[in-house]
């Protein structure tokens, strides 16, 4: 039995023209938003959110923990956005907060054992979901997209440096 995929709408006909940069950006945005929306739905089915997953992922990559400031920088969000989320994760027993011995004004956040277990299960599901969403993209196309997006990152970084 074949499943017909829903169409991800674009704000134009999908063809490249003299405005190819804008159209490329819109296509990237539509793909990103579609993936993000589906991840949010699937995480919600498991009682989680994407921001919660992102905090746990950042802490999983930092076994010695992170200060709130470092966590905010890792997630590219303000300290205020992270504080409430970390407090909720702490009340759920997934992270522990302790005063930084080197700076009594700072807190270090670490995953608890329970947090590490819950994140490992979510991360495994997350990986399977991404694999499934990209399953129809042949490996040579994936490789080309990856290389092309690397070039895009360099181009963006250069323009940001010039525009600053």
Residue pairs with C-beta under 8 A, 6 or more apart in sequence:
8 30
8 31
8 34
9 30
10 26
10 27
10 30
11 26
12 23
12 26
14 23
14 27
15 23
16 23
16 24
17 23
35 130
35 133
36 50
38 129
38 133
39 50
39 126
39 129
40 49
40 50
42 125
42 129
43 49
43 50
43 52
43 53
43 122
43 126
46 122
46 125
48 122
51 81
51 85
52 85
52 88
52 89
53 119
53 122
53 126
54 75
55 71
55 75
55 82
55 85
55 86
55 89
55 95
56 89
56 94
56 95
56 111
56 115
56 118
56 119
56 122
57 119
57 123
58 66
58 71
58 74
58 75
59 65
59 66
59 71
59 95
59 109
59 110
59 111
59 115
59 119
60 111
60 116
60 119
60 120
60 123
62 70
62 74
62 110
63 110
64 110
65 108
65 109
65 110
66 74
66 108
66 109
67 100
67 103
67 106
67 107
67 108
67 109
68 79
68 82
68 83
68 86
68 106
68 107
68 109
69 79
69 106
71 82
71 86
71 109
72 78
72 79
72 81
72 82
75 81
75 82
86 95
86 97
86 109
89 95
89 115
90 96
90 97
90 109
93 112
93 114
93 115
94 111
94 112
94 114
94 115
94 118
94 119
95 109
95 110
95 111
95 112
95 115
96 109
96 110
96 111
96 112
97 107
97 108
97 109
98 107
98 108
98 110
99 106
99 107
99 108
100 106
100 107
100 108
111 119
134 142
137 145
